[in-house]
Amino acid sequence: MSRDELMSVLSGLRRAQIGGRRAPHKPLLVLWLLGRFAESGSTSVTYDEVEEPVSRLINDFGPAVTSRSRARERAAMPFVHLERELWELRDREGHGIGPDIAERGSLLRARGAHGRLRPEVERLVADPVTFAAATRLLLDQHFTPALEAAVCDAVGLDLAGPGGTAGAPEERKRRSRRAAFAEEVLQAYAYACAFCGYDGALGRNPAGLEAAHVRWHSQDGPDEVHNGLALCSLHHSLFDLGVLGLLPDLRVQVSSSYVARSRAGQAVHALHGVPAATPQPGRPPVAVEFVLWHGRQVFKRPGAQTA
């Protein structure tokens, strides 16, 4: 396998269609394996070792599920179905396990299932530039910039390390962002957070205010005002994590899975049911189709389990 072939396989990871919802299971497993490789020099791992941390990643950074048992075993799907061009999966006797095995943690544990990235893949990602390019490609294709640091921290990766900004545009498969988007959104909302009204500035420059995509750019969300919100940094992060969401009438909702002990943390609950600010006259509000996308794909729905 060449470096270009590796990037092609990573950019074409097959994703399960789960009611039309995004399924970042495989990218998160690969990112976790890359973090393990950076730490130990090997990606060899048993299903027992994968189940808890990778299921937690999928729960944290993927759509919510309502079944507690499914939340515990979400790592089984990518562990079984990750492309065999990248991945070797065997039982305790060393016999290969095909992708037709049931996605059940109990069955994988009973068979002593263990896997690793193929030796040729490990040799390629041993190169820091290739390692960084592979990491960047997965982040760009499956997540949103506000979540990059959180995902990398969770899997033990440091994009600021050697080669951290590597990866040619054609490798990343990243749709370019329209440069004027951020300024147009901030102007539309009069440089104030649409959720809490924060409007801080340092001199003439907004401080801690960001333009958030409602439907993520990486998931084909347009760089247009009707897909944007001006949000303070805190509420942008909470919106992208699924703690905060919107109803079609643009009232803010707070996930029932969100908990906080401090007064500052509990202040988030006060946003529940509050109408989000609307843009200035002549600027379009957030389109309902993008609100519904965020509600299905990102928001941790009431009653859904995230851990």
N, C-alpha and C positions, 0 to 999 in steps of 0.2 A: 504493500500500500504506500502511495506517495502522500506528501503533505496535501496536495490539491484534492486527492481522492478522499482523505480524511475530512477535509472541510466540506466536501460535497455530501458525504454521508451525514455529517452533523447537521448540515443545513436542510437535509431532507428527511429528518427523523419522522417516521410515521406516527401520527397521533390519533388515539382513539376518539371517535365521535360520541360524546356522552351527552345526548340531548342538545347537540349544537354548542356545547360549552367547551372552553379551552381546556386542554389537558397537558399541563407542563410536567407530567410525571417523569418522562424519559430525560428531558433536559436537566431536571433537578437531580436525578440519579447520577447522570454523567458529571454534573458540577460537583456533587458530593464525592464521587470517585476521584476527580481531579484534585480536590482538596486533600483526600487521603493520600494520593500519590505525592503531592507536594510535601506532605508531612513525613511519609514513610518510604517513598520510592517504590511502592507497590500498590496495585489496586485489588489484590486478592482479598476476597471477603466472603463470609458466609451470610446466608439469608438472616440468621439470627442477629448478626451485627448490623445489617442494613435496615431491618424492619422499623425499629423505633425512630432513628434519626431521619430516615428518608420519608417515612410516613408523616413525621412532624413537619418536614419541609413542604410536602405537598399540601398538608392542611393549612400551613401558614401562608403559602404563596400561590395556591391554586384555589379553584372554586370550592365552596363549602359543601359538606355532605351532611345528611340528616341522620345517618346510621352510625352509632358509636363504634360498632364492630368494623364497618368499612373504614372509618377514620383510623383505626388501629392498624389495618392491614393494607393501606394504600400503596405501600412500597412493592407489594407482590406483583402488580401489573407491570411496571417497568423492569423489575428483576427478571420476569419471565419473557417479556416481549422486546427488550432492547435488541436492536439489530445485531445479527450474528456477524456482520462485517466488523463490528466493534467489540463484541462481547462473547466470551466463552462461559457456558453454564453447564455444570456437571453435578452428579450426585456423589455420595460419599465414597462409592467404588470407583469414581473417575469416569463413569459413563456419561456421555453427553445427554443433556435434557433439551428437548425441542420446545418450540413456542406453543405447542398444543396442550401443555400441562395446565391443569386448573390453577387459577390465580388465588390460591389459598395458602395462607401462612402455615397452617398446621401441616399441610401436605409437603410444602417445601422444607419445613423443619424435619419432618419424618424421613425425608429422603436425603437429608444432609446436604441440601443444595448450597453450592458455593460457585462464585463466579469471579471473573477478572476481565479487564480490558485485554484484548488480544496482545500478544507480545509485540507485534509490529506497531500497534497503536501506542503502547507504552514507550517504545523506542522513539516514536515521533514526538510525543508530548514531553519527553525528557529534554527536548530543545526548548528553552524559555520563550523564544519568539512564537513557536508553534503552540505551546501551552497557552500563552496569553491570547493568541488569535482565536484558539478554540473556545476559550472562556468568553471572550468578547462576543463571538458569534452567537453563542447560546444566550447570553444576556440580552443582546440586541433583538434577537428574534422572538423571545418569549416573555420579556418583562418590560418594565418601564423605568426610566432613569431614576426616579425617586426611590425605587426598590433595590437598585444595584448594590448599594453598600450593605443593606440588610441581608440580601441573598448571599453576598460574598462573605460577610461575617458568619452567617449561619453554616456555611460549608467550609470555612477555614481558608478562603482565598484572599489574596492581596493583589488587586489590579494595579496598585501603585508600585509594585515590585519590578524587577528587570523585565523589560519587554511588555510592560503592562498596557501600553497604548498601541501595541503592534496589531497588525491585521489590515491588509489592504481593503479598500471599500468593496471590491468585487468579492472578497472572501467573506466579508461580514454579511452580505446580502441585506444591508440596512437601507430602508427607504429614506431618502434625504428629508430633513425637516425644513419647512418653510421658515426662513429666518424672521419674518415679520410676525409670526404667530404670537409669540410671547407679548410683544409690545401691543398688538391689537387687542388681545384679551385683557391685559392690565388696563388699557385705556377704556375698554368697554365697561369695566367694573369700577372705574374711577379710582384705580389704584387702592382698592380696599378688598379685604377677604370677603368673599361672598357668603361665608358661613358665620364669621364672628365680627366682621367689620374692622378688623385690625388694619391700620393704614400708616404704619410707621415708615419713616424716611430718614436717610442720613443726608442732610442738606437737601438737594433736589432729587436724590436718587432713592427709590423705594428700597426698603431694607426688610428682608424676610418675607417678601411677597413673590409668588411664583405663578406661572400659567400652567394649570393642570389640564391634561387631556381627560375627558370623561371616558370615551372609548380610547384605549391606549394606542399610541402611534404604532407600536410594534404589532398591534392587532388590527391594522388597517384603519385606525381612526384618523380622520382628516385634520389638517392643520388649519382649522377654521373656527371663528368665534362661536358658532353654534355647537362646537364640540369642546369648548373650553370653559374653565372657571378660573377666576383669580382667587387664589387661596394663600393664606399664610403658610409658612414652611411646615408647621405642626399639622395643620389640617390637611395639607397636601399629602403628607406621609400617611396620615390616618385614612384618607380617602383611597389612596392606592393600596393600602393594606386591607381594606374592606371593613375597617372599624366604622367609618362613616359612609353613608350612601345617600341616595335621593329617591323620593317617590316621583311618579310621573307629574304630579302637580308642583314639583320642585321644593317640597318640604324635606328638610334634612332628617335622616334616620340614623340612629346609633345602634350598632349590633348588640343584641342581647348577650353575646359572648364577651363583650368588653367589660372588664372589671378594673377598678382603681381604688386605692386606699387614701391617697392624699387629696387635699382639697383641690389642688390644681388638676389632678387626674380626673376627679369626679366632676369637674366643671364641664367636661366633654358631654356628660349626660344631659346637661341643660340645653344642648343643641337639638335634642330629639323633638321633632315636630315643628321646629322653627323654619319659616320660609327662607330659602336661600335668596340672597339679593338678586335682583334682575339687572340686566345691563342697561346702560343709558339709552334714552330714546334713539331709535334708528338702528340699534344693534340687536341682532337676533338672540333670543334666549337659547338655552341648551335644548337641542332637539330630543324629543321623547325617545326616539330610537336608540340614542346613545345612553340615555338614562336607563333604559331597559337592559341594554348590553351590560352596563356596569352592575346593575342589580343581579343579573344572572351569573356574570363571570367573575366578579370581584367581591361584592358585598357579602359579608358573613351573615347570612340570613338568620332571622330569629328562629331559634330552635335548632340551628345547624351546629354540629360539633366541629371545633377547630383543633382539638388536641385529644 
